[in-house]
Amino acid sequence: MNFSSKILEEAVNQVSQLPGIGKRTALRLVLHLMRQPANQTDVLSQALTNMRHDLKFCKNCHNVSDVDICEICASHNRDKTIVCVVEDIRDVMAIENTSQYRGLYHVLGGKISPMDGIGPQDLNIKSLIQRIQNDGVQELIFALSPTIEGDTTNFYIFKQLNGLEVNTSTIARGIAVGDELEFADEVTLGRSILHRVPYENSLKN
């Protein structure tokens, strides 16, 4: 792809680094921005800068937040005895969209995947165990995607709970095996939360 402008080329190269964006799509997006009023591009640039520099991660659950403790953890209307374990913030958003869950969350930041060099030490598992020990958590819901990596992560955490008085459950397998949680429709995901089953039962399947 030949460019008559180094500035345009650099803009396209940077945009094309985003997931799922090739050079042609990046060029189309950059040309679209060129046709917009300058202040609109400035607003976009400022929003991205604010996101990168000012966005925080909740000290309790590791969800994204504007402050140290996210709105979900700080809410007096949430059941603080139930914690739903998810892979990332997209799963929090997916479950919240169902309006079926009123507990808290814990964002692991990924799944155990030796093939990708991700081990338990790379995830927010230690802080999860500390929450169970210190915050009166009575039930832990495993809501990771039903993949090999998700099941491996569930089982690892389950073994770390040995000796702790906490019930464990997993979302009902209305989610097809191998599917990512964020792509499940809201009705199916909501029912999976409502009809969760004891985690020990899932180990027998």
N, C-alpha and C positions, 0 to 999 in steps of 0.2 A: 504494500500500500504506500503510494508516493504522496507526500505532503508538500505543499508549496510554502507552508509555515511551520517553523520549529515549535512555536507556541501551541498551535493547533495539534501538532503531533504529540507533544508532551501531555496535553489534556486528554487526548484519546488513549494514550498509553496508560495513564493513571486510572481512567474510568474502566478500561478493559481488564484491570486487575480485580474488579469486583466479581464475586461468584456468578457464573452463568452469563457473563457479559463478554462477547467476543469483540474483535476489532471493528467489525461492521456495525454492530449494535452500539458500541461506544461512540463511533463517529456520528451515528444518527442522533444520539443523545446530546453530544457536544454541539452539533449543528443546531439542534432544537434550542439549547441554552443560548446560543449566539443570537437567535432571533427574538429572544425574550428581552423585556426591559432590563437594563443593567441592575436596577435595584432588586429585581427578583432573583438574579444570580447571586447577588450579595447576601440576600436573606438565606438562600440555600447554603452558601459557604459558611455563614455565621452559625446556622443550625448545626452543621457538621462539626464546626469548631467547638461549639458548646457541648455537643454530645461527647466529643473526644476528651475534653478537658474537665468538664463539670459533672458528668454522669458518675454516680457512685454505685457501689454494691452494698446492699443491706448487710449490716453486721450480724444479723441473726440468720437470715435465710439465703443470702447471696443473690437475691433478686435485684434487678436494676432499680435505682431509686434516685430521687433528687436530693434526698437527705440520708443521714446515717441509718435510720430505721425506716423501712418502706411502709407504705400506707396499709398494706395487708397485715404486717406484723403489729403495727401500732393501733389497728382498729379494735375497738371494744366489742364489736359485733361478731368477731371471729372466735371459733372454738379453739382455744390454745392447747387443748389436750390431744389434738389430732394433727399430725404432720404428714403431708403428702410429698414423697421424694420424687423429683423429676430430674431430667437430664439438663435442660437449659431453660432460659426465660421464655422461649417460644411455647414450651409445654405449659408453663404457668398461664400464659395468655390463652391457650387453647382450652384449658380446664376452666378458667374464669369465665370464658364465653358461654359455657354450658349453664352457668348460674345454679349448679347443683351441689357445689362444694363450699362449705363455710369454715373449713379449718385453715391451718397455716401450710406453708410450703418449705421445702429445702431443696435448693438448686445445687446439684452436684458439679455442674460445669463439664459434663461429659459422661462417658461410660468406660469401664475397663476394657481395653482393647490392646493386647500385647502386639498384635500386628501393626498397630499404629504407634507403638511405644508409650501407651497410656496405661499406667498402673494405678493402684489404689491411692498411692501417695500424691498423685496428680489431681485428685478429686477432693471435693469438700466433704469427706467422710468423717474425718476426725472431729470437725465442728458439729456434725450431726450427732455423733455419739455423746458429745458434751451436752448438747441440748436435751437429749433423752435423760441423761444423768441429773441435770440441774433444773430443767424447766417444767417438770410435771407432765411430760408427754406420756399419754396412755395408749395411743395407737399410732402405728407407722404404716402408711399406705405406700406400697411400691407402685409407682406409675411410670416406669420406664418403658420404652418401646419394646414390644415382644420380639426381640432379636436375640441372637446368641450373646452379643455383648451386653444387652440389657439384662438377660437372665443371669449371666455371670456376675454382673454388678449387684443385682438383687441378692444372689446367694452369698456373695462376699459380705455384704452389709449384715445379712441375717446371721451369719456366723459370728460377727463382731458383737452381736447383741446378747451373746451367751451370758447369763447371770443377771441381765437387766429385766426389770418387770415392765415389759411393754408388749402389747399385742401387735401382731404384724398381719397385714392383709395385702392383697394385690388386686388390681382392677380386673374385673371380669373380662374374659377373652372374647369380648365382642369385637375387639381390635384384632384383625387378622395377623397371624404370626408373620413376622418379618416387616410389618408396616411401621412407619414412623408415627408417633403419637400426634404430632402437630398437623398431620394430614387427615386425621379421622374427622368425620362429620360430628357436629355438636351433639346430636341426639344419641349417637352410638357412644361417644365419649362420656356423656352425662350418665347414661345407663351403666356404663362400665364402672364409674365411680360409685354410683348408688348400690350396685349389686356386687361390690367387691367381696372377695372370699378370703378366708384365712390363708396366709402365705404357705403354711405347711401343706395345705391341700394341693397347691399348685405343684409341689415337689413330687407328688405321687402320680402326676399325669405323664 
